Amino acid sequence: MMTKRYVLVFLMVGVLMSLQAGARQVHPLVDSANQQYQNGHYHQAIELYSQVLAAGKEAPGIYYNLANAYYKSNQLAPAILNYERARLRDPGNEDIRHNLKLARQQITDRIEKIPEFFLTRWFRQFINLFSSDQWAYISMATFLAFLLLFSLYLYAGRLALKKGAFWSSILTLAIAVSSFAFSLQQKQDIVRSQEAIVFDAKVTVRSSPDESGTELFVIHEGTKVYIEDRVSEWYEIELTDGSQGWLKRQSVEPI
């Protein structure tokens, strides 16, 4: 019995230490970047935010602020790119979604989106309620609750209390596992993203990965495309309306 108790205590301490280690640290350049932005020095703010990201301090807030600085500098494509990167990391953030919508309204192309199956849409909307980090914190917190409830089940004397603790522990464990899966899904969306933003003012999409390919259609700066394949210096892309073709890799920037 004592061994079980020590194991439970060890696990709970481990979870708490993980929570503490996961706390975000503010990069020393962020304050300077924010000050430059507030002073209207958007190009200097862009440089400083970019240095923060180059140092590996990625966070949705940094991408969001960088996107705002680009937007204020009338650089639409990099603004949309960084709003998209912020959205991937914090999909439930209304400010990010609002500013991204405003930026999209200023691009040339108006492409209809193929309707998504309603169950898939609902599931995606539910996962997007929280970011990958937030789902991870929920998973750790509910796993800690599971350990506490399961220890109560093991050592409670009253039968009714043992039953309540047991079923509550099963519920919290299910939430912990589901939250971990959602966190992993969000992380994979970031790592395996096949989306890209057009950076050239005008791009001709062709039927094959070479200059002799038939011209299919033209897209413009700021349009989002989905990368389907890669051949040498060419990407095969698809638009939200299902249109497909090939364009030069240097014409777009992956999200």
N, C-alpha and C positions, 0 to 999 in steps of 0.2 A: 504493500500500500504506500509506504514511504517513497519507494522508487517511482511509482506513478506520479506522486505529488511533485517530486523533484523534476520529472520530465515535463510536466505541465507548466511549472514555474519557469523552467528554462525556455520553453517555447514562447511563453507570454513575454518574457524579457527580450527574447530575440525579435519578436514582432515590434515591440516598443522601440528597440534600437534601430530597426529598419525605418520606422516612421520618422525618427529623429534624423537619421542620415539622409532621408529623402527631402528634407527641408531645403527650399531654394535659397541660393546665395545671390546677393545683388552684386553684379559686376561693377567695378569701380568706374567704368566708362559710362555707365547708364545715366547717372546723374548729370554728367557733362552733356551727353546727347540730348537729354530731356530739356536742359537749360537752353541749348542751342535752338531746339525746336520752338520753345516758348518765345525766344527772342526773334523768331522769324528767319533764322539762319539755317534754312532747310538743307542746303548742300553740305554744310558742316555736320549737321545732325545725321545725314545719310552716311557720311564717312565714319562717324563714331559708332552708330548702330551696326554698320557693316563690320567694324573691328570687333565688336562684342560677339557677333555671330561667328566671325572667323576664329575667335578664341574658343569656340565650342560651347558658348553659353546660350544655347538655343532655348527660346521660350516664346509662346504665342504673343505675349505682350511686346517683345522686341520686334518680331516680324510685323505686328500691327503698327507700332510706332514708325518703323521704317517705311511701311506702306503709306502711312499718312504723310510722311516727309516727301516721298516721291510724288504723291498726289498733289501736295501743295506746290511742288516744283513743276507741275504739268507734265510729268513723266508717267503716262498712263499704263504702259505695259509692265514696267517694274512695280508699279503700285498694285496692279491686279495680281501679279505674281506673288507678292509678299502678303497681300490679303488672303490669297488662297493658301499659302503656307501657314499663316496664322489660323485660318479656318480648319485646316487639317489637324492642328494641334489642340484647338479648342472649338469644336464644331457647334457647341451650344451657345457660344458668345454672341449676343444680339448686336453689339456694337460692330464686331467684325463683319457679321452678315450684312448689316445695314450699309456700312461703308463699301463693302464689295459690290453690293447691288447698285449703289450710286456710281461707282467707277464703271461697272459694266454698261450702264445706261449711256455712257459717253463713247463707246466704241462704235465702229462703222457697221459691223455685221450684226444682223438680227436673225439668229438661228433657232428654229423651233426644236424643242426637246421631245424625244419619243417618250410617251407616258410610261412610268414605271409601274410594275405590278403592285397593287395596293398593299399586300402583306409585306412585300420587300420594302416598300416605302415606310410603312409603319415601324417595321423592325429597325430600319436604319435611323429613323427619327428617334426611336427610343435609345439606341446606342449613343446617338449624338447629343443626348441630354447632358453628358459629362465628357470630359477629355480623358485621354488614356491615363494620365496621372491621377485624376480624380477617381476613376474607376479602380485604380490600384489602391488608393487610400481607403476606399469603401471596402475593397476586398480584405485588406489587412485589418481594418477595424472590425468587420464582421467575423473574421477568423479569430480575432482576439475574443470577441463575444462568444464564439463557439467554444473556445477553450475554457472560458469561465463557466459557461452553462454545462459543459460536459463534466467539468470537475465537480460542479454542484450535483449533477446526476450521480457521479461516483460516490460522493460522500454524504449525500442527504439521507436522513433517517426516515422521513415520512414518505410513504408510497406515492401520494398525490404530488408531492414536490418533485420526486424523482421522475415521474411521468412527464410533468410539465417541463422540467429541465431537459429531459431527453428529446422531446419533440421540438422544443425551442432550439436546441443545439443543432438538430437536423436542418431546421429552417435556416438558421444563420450560416451553416456550412454550405447549403445550397446557394445562398446569396453570395457568399464569399467566392465560391467556384465560378458562378455566373459572372460576377463582377471582374474576376481575373480574366475570364475568357473575353469579356467586352474590352478590357484594357488591352489585351493582346491583339484583338481585332483592330482597335484604333491605332496601335503602334504599327501593325502591318500595313494599314492604309497609308501611313507616312512613309515607311521604308520602301514599300513596293508601288508607290504611286506611279501610274503611267500617264499622268496628265501633264500638259505643257501649255505655255502661253506663247502666242506669236509675238515676236519682238520686231520683225521687219514691218515697215509701213504697209507693204503690199506683197503678198506671196501667191504665186501661181502653183496650184496643186495639180500634179500630173498623173497619168495613168500607170506609169512605170518609174523605177528609180534611175532615171537618166534624163538628160536635157531633151532628148528626142521624143519623150513620152507625150502623149496627147494632153493638151491643156483641158482640164476638167472644170475647174472653177477657181475663183480667187477669194482669198481671205485676207483680213487686215489685222493690224496691230491690236493686241489685247484679247483676241479671240482664243478661247480654250479649246485644245484638241486632245485626243486620246491616242497615245502611241501604241500601235498594234504590232509593229515589226521594225527591224533595223537592217539595212543593207548598206554597207560602206558608209558613205556620207549622207545617206537618205533615211528618212523616217516614213513608214507607212502610218497614216493617221486616219482617225475617224472623228467626225463631228457629232454633236448631240442629236442631229436629225438623221444620222445613219450614213451620210455621205463619206466616201473614202477616197484616198489617193496618196500620192507621195510628194514630199517636199524636202528641201535641204535641211540638214540637222541644225545648221547655224541660224536658221530662220526662227527657231523656237528656243525657249528656255524651260527645261523640265521643272515641274513644281516639286 
